[in-house]
């Protein structure tokens, strides 16, 4: 970011427009339309929360039926927990875009984020659609990234490039998310686009591979949102030959660029966690399988006692040890477990490391970015999870969210 300007690379064929619909606050951009060109492809993953929001259900249905031409995104209202009325509202909002652009209703995918349990004010969206369409531009990523924010402190926008068919192609992504983050597919809302031409099945596989180590490996507070969605769009506007299978020239570059964009957006979400002051990487290795190491990683990441110690910069290593011990690992041999804060070994042979000093632990805990590493000594499985601390502000922000 240079000053207040977000740095990004536009994606040929993808146009975005943002405007103020007054959904929650007056005079704040809160409605975004994304336009995909004819012949583009689109893939998505959604929340697995049983109480998924109405727009999630509608977007799934529409994406299964046809290729979308428009995404309609609003902040300030989640349209979740709203029953049949919410479903009608989601469909009516799609209808407003379809009518204006002479396309089918199911060629519009709706997305919402904000307060749960309040009906979407469709009339406000209808009234604002013309302005959002008038603002469509390949240069409007920064405006859109700001418009989809809720409790986020900063917009999140990342670009990367890769080579294919003698051309330089672009991948750009934006995301919003700050609280209610323990995704079970992606994050609250994320949109990634490329100017490559990619078949939908391959695009879907590429997205799922990118989501697993990024959005599905972060947590702020352990809560999976009702509205999570991550969309990957391929405009095909580069003019390059299509990328149709994993053996295609350019697929490796596309895969790596999409993954890197998702990883950087996921990192930005955790760093911007509500009230967060520390970014924490938890590495767990030496497990028997992925289920085991992820259970340990998330138990440490979700421990309120660990998270508050991190906020206080208190090297209270016993809290980490206790979290590992209650993670549900069967027949855990504690004498084989080792735990580090940064490069400082704090636990070995069932207790505090013999050469550990409080001063060494304090040096690590005083940092803004901290690594906790756990070696279980049971196998070869390993994982990585990003999280943050819990501060006074986290409680304040969430206690006052609706006021």
Residue pairs with C-beta under 8 A, 6 or more apart in sequence:
1 7
5 142
6 141
6 142
6 145
6 155
6 157
7 157
7 159
8 141
8 142
8 157
8 158
8 159
8 172
9 159
9 161
9 170
9 172
10 138
10 139
10 141
10 170
10 172
11 138
11 170
11 171
11 172
11 193
11 194
11 195
11 235
11 237
12 138
12 170
12 195
12 235
12 237
12 238
13 36
13 37
13 40
13 138
13 195
13 235
13 236
13 237
14 34
14 35
14 36
14 37
14 138
14 193
14 195
14 233
14 235
14 237
15 34
15 35
15 136
15 137
15 138
15 140
16 32
16 33
16 34
16 35
16 136
16 137
16 138
16 140
16 141
16 143
16 144
17 32
17 33
17 35
17 131
17 132
17 133
17 134
17 135
17 136
17 137
17 140
17 143
17 144
18 29
18 31
18 32
18 132
18 135
18 140
18 143
18 144
18 146
18 147
19 29
19 31
19 128
19 131
19 132
19 135
19 147
20 26
20 27
20 28
20 29
20 30
20 31
20 128
21 30
21 31
21 74
21 121
21 124
21 125
21 127
21 128
22 30
22 124
22 128
23 30
23 31
23 74
23 75
23 76
23 77
23 114
23 120
23 121
23 124
23 125
24 30
24 75
24 76
24 77
24 114
24 115
25 76
29 143
29 146
29 147
30 74
30 75
30 76
30 147
31 72
31 73
31 74
31 125
31 128
31 129
31 132
31 147
32 71
32 72
32 73
32 74
32 132
32 144
32 147
32 148
33 70
33 71
33 72
33 73
33 97
33 129
33 132
33 133
33 136
34 70
34 71
34 73
34 144
34 191
34 233
35 69
35 70
35 136
36 42
36 67
36 68
36 69
36 70
36 71
36 233
36 235
37 235
37 236
37 237
38 69
39 197
39 236
40 67
40 233
40 234
40 235
40 236
40 237
41 67
41 197
41 198
41 199
41 200
41 203
41 233
41 234
41 236
42 63
42 67
42 68
42 109
42 200
42 203
42 231
42 232
42 233
42 234
43 200
43 203
43 204
43 206
43 207
43 231
43 232
44 59
44 60
44 63
44 109
44 207
44 229
44 230
44 231
44 232
45 185
45 186
45 207
45 208
45 211
45 229
45 230
46 52
46 56
46 59
46 60
46 185
46 186
46 228
46 229
46 230
47 53
47 56
47 183
47 184
47 185
47 186
47 224
47 225
47 226
47 227
47 228
47 229
48 184
48 185
48 224
49 184
49 224
49 225
49 226
49 228
51 80
51 81
51 226
52 80
52 226
52 227
53 78
53 79
53 80
53 81
53 82
53 86
53 112
53 116
53 226
53 227
54 79
54 80
54 82
54 86
54 87
54 89
54 90
54 112
54 120
55 79
55 90
55 110
55 111
55 112
55 227
56 226
56 227
56 228
56 229
57 87
57 90
58 87
58 90
58 91
58 94
58 109
58 110
59 109
59 110
59 111
59 229
61 106
62 68
62 94
62 105
62 106
62 107
62 108
62 109
63 109
65 106
66 104
66 106
66 107
67 107
67 200
68 107
68 108
68 109
69 101
69 103
69 107
69 108
70 97
70 98
70 101
70 103
70 107
70 108
70 109
71 108
71 109
71 111
71 191
71 231
72 93
72 94
72 97
72 108
72 109
72 110
72 111
72 125
72 129
73 110
73 111
73 112
73 113
73 144
73 147
73 148
73 189
73 191
74 93
74 111
74 112
74 113
74 114
74 120
74 125
75 112
75 113
75 114
75 147
75 148
75 149
75 150
75 176
76 114
76 115
76 150
77 112
77 114
77 115
77 118
77 120
77 121
78 112
78 113
78 114
78 115
78 116
78 117
78 118
78 226
78 227
79 86
79 89
79 90
79 112
79 118
79 119
79 120
80 86
80 112
80 116
80 117
80 226
80 227
81 116
81 117
81 226
82 89
82 117
82 118
82 119
82 120
85 119
86 119
86 120
89 119
89 120
89 122
90 110
90 112
90 120
91 105
92 122
92 126
93 110
93 120
93 122
93 125
93 126
94 105
94 106
94 108
94 109
94 110
95 105
96 122
96 125
96 126
96 129
97 103
97 108
97 129
97 133
98 104
98 105
98 107
98 108
100 129
100 130
100 133
101 133
109 231
111 189
111 227
111 229
111 231
112 120
112 227
113 148
113 150
113 176
113 188
113 189
113 225
113 227
114 150
115 401
115 402
116 226
135 143
141 157
141 172
141 174
142 155
142 157
144 174
145 155
145 156
145 157
145 174
145 175
145 176
146 155
148 174
148 176
148 189
149 155
149 176
150 176
150 178
151 178
151 179
151 274
151 397
151 401
152 176
152 177
152 178
152 272
153 178
153 272
154 268
154 272
155 174
155 176
156 174
156 175
156 176
156 177
156 265
156 268
156 269
156 272
157 172
157 173
157 174
158 172
158 173
158 174
158 261
158 264
158 265
158 268
159 170
159 171
159 172
159 173
159 261
160 170
160 171
160 172
160 257
160 260
160 261
161 168
161 169
161 170
161 171
161 257
162 168
162 169
162 171
162 250
162 253
162 254
162 256
162 257
163 169
163 250
163 253
164 196
164 238
164 240
164 241
164 243
164 249
164 250
164 253
164 254
165 240
165 241
165 249
165 250
166 240
167 238
167 239
167 240
169 194
169 195
169 196
169 238
169 240
169 250
169 253
169 254
169 257
170 194
170 195
171 192
171 193
171 194
171 254
171 257
171 258
171 261
172 192
172 193
172 194
172 261
173 190
173 191
173 192
173 193
173 261
173 262
173 265
174 190
174 191
174 265
175 187
175 188
175 189
175 190
175 191
175 265
175 266
175 268
175 269
176 187
176 188
176 189
176 190
177 187
177 188
177 189
177 190
177 269
177 272
178 220
178 269
178 272
178 273
178 274
179 220
179 221
179 223
179 273
179 274
179 394
179 397
179 398
180 188
180 220
180 221
180 223
180 224
180 225
181 187
181 188
181 218
181 219
181 220
181 221
181 223
181 225
181 269
181 270
181 273
182 218
182 219
182 220
182 221
182 222
182 223
182 224
182 298
182 302
183 215
183 216
183 218
183 224
183 225
183 228
184 216
184 224
184 228
185 211
185 215
185 216
185 228
185 230
186 211
186 215
186 216
186 228
186 229
186 230
187 215
187 218
187 228
187 230
187 265
187 266
187 269
188 225
188 227
188 228
188 229
189 227
189 228
189 229
189 230
190 215
190 229
190 230
190 231
190 262
190 265
191 230
191 231
191 233
192 207
192 230
192 231
192 232
192 233
192 258
192 261
192 262
193 232
193 233
193 234
193 235
194 232
194 233
194 234
194 235
194 254
194 257
194 258
195 234
195 235
195 236
195 237
195 238
196 234
196 236
196 238
196 240
196 243
196 250
196 254
197 234
197 236
197 238
197 240
197 241
197 242
197 243
198 206
198 234
198 236
198 242
198 243
198 244
198 254
199 242
199 243
199 244
199 245
202 243
202 244
202 245
202 246
202 251
203 232
203 234
204 232
206 232
206 251
206 254
206 255
206 258
207 230
207 232
207 258
209 255
209 259
210 232
210 255
210 258
210 259
210 261
210 262
210 263
211 230
211 262
213 259
213 263
213 384
214 259
214 262
214 263
214 265
214 266
215 230
215 262
215 265
215 266
215 269
217 266
217 383
217 384
217 385
217 386
218 266
218 267
218 269
218 270
218 385
218 386
218 387
219 270
219 298
219 301
219 302
219 385
219 386
219 387
220 269
220 270
220 273
220 274
220 276
220 387
220 388
221 273
221 274
221 302
221 390
221 394
222 298
222 301
222 302
230 262
232 258
236 242
240 250
241 249
241 250
242 248
243 249
243 250
243 251
243 254
245 251
266 386
267 279
267 386
270 276
270 279
270 386
270 387
270 388
271 279
271 388
273 387
273 388
273 394
274 393
274 394
274 397
274 398
275 390
275 391
275 392
275 393
275 394
275 395
275 396
275 397
276 388
276 389
276 391
276 394
277 311
277 368
277 388
277 389
277 391
278 310
278 311
278 367
278 368
278 369
278 370
278 388
278 389
279 368
279 369
279 370
279 386
279 388
280 301
280 310
280 369
280 370
280 371
280 372
280 386
280 387
280 388
280 389
281 369
281 370
281 371
281 372
281 384
281 385
281 386
282 297
282 300
282 301
282 371
282 372
282 373
282 374
282 384
282 385
282 386
282 387
283 297
283 371
283 372
283 373
283 374
283 382
283 383
283 384
284 293
284 294
284 296
284 297
284 300
284 373
284 374
284 376
284 382
284 383
284 385
285 293
285 373
285 374
285 375
285 376
285 381
285 382
286 336
286 375
286 376
286 377
286 378
286 379
286 380
286 381
286 382
287 293
287 296
287 329
287 376
287 378
287 379
287 381
287 382
287 383
288 378
288 379
288 381
289 379
289 381
290 381
290 383
292 329
292 376
292 378
292 379
292 381
293 376
293 381
293 382
293 383
294 383
294 385
295 327
295 328
295 329
296 324
296 327
296 329
296 374
296 376
297 374
297 383
297 384
297 385
298 385
299 323
299 324
299 326
299 327
299 328
300 306
300 320
300 323
300 324
300 327
300 372
300 374
301 307
301 385
301 387
302 387
303 319
303 320
303 322
303 323
304 390
305 316
305 319
305 322
305 323
306 319
306 320
306 323
307 387
307 388
307 389
307 390
308 389
308 390
309 315
309 316
309 319
309 365
310 365
310 370
310 388
310 389
310 390
311 389
311 390
311 391
313 362
313 365
313 366
314 365
315 341
315 346
315 358
315 361
315 362
315 364
315 365
317 339
317 341
317 346
317 347
317 352
317 356
317 361
320 339
320 341
320 346
320 347
320 372
320 374
321 339
321 347
324 337
324 339
324 374
325 332
325 334
329 376
329 378
332 376
332 378
333 377
333 378
334 350
335 349
335 350
336 376
336 377
336 378
337 347
337 348
337 350
337 374
337 375
337 376
337 377
338 345
338 347
338 348
338 374
338 375
338 377
339 345
339 346
339 347
339 348
339 372
339 373
339 374
339 375
340 346
340 371
340 372
340 373
340 374
341 361
341 364
341 365
341 370
341 371
341 372
342 363
342 364
342 367
342 370
342 371
343 364
344 356
344 360
344 361
344 363
344 364
345 353
345 355
345 356
346 352
346 353
346 356
346 361
347 353
348 354
364 370
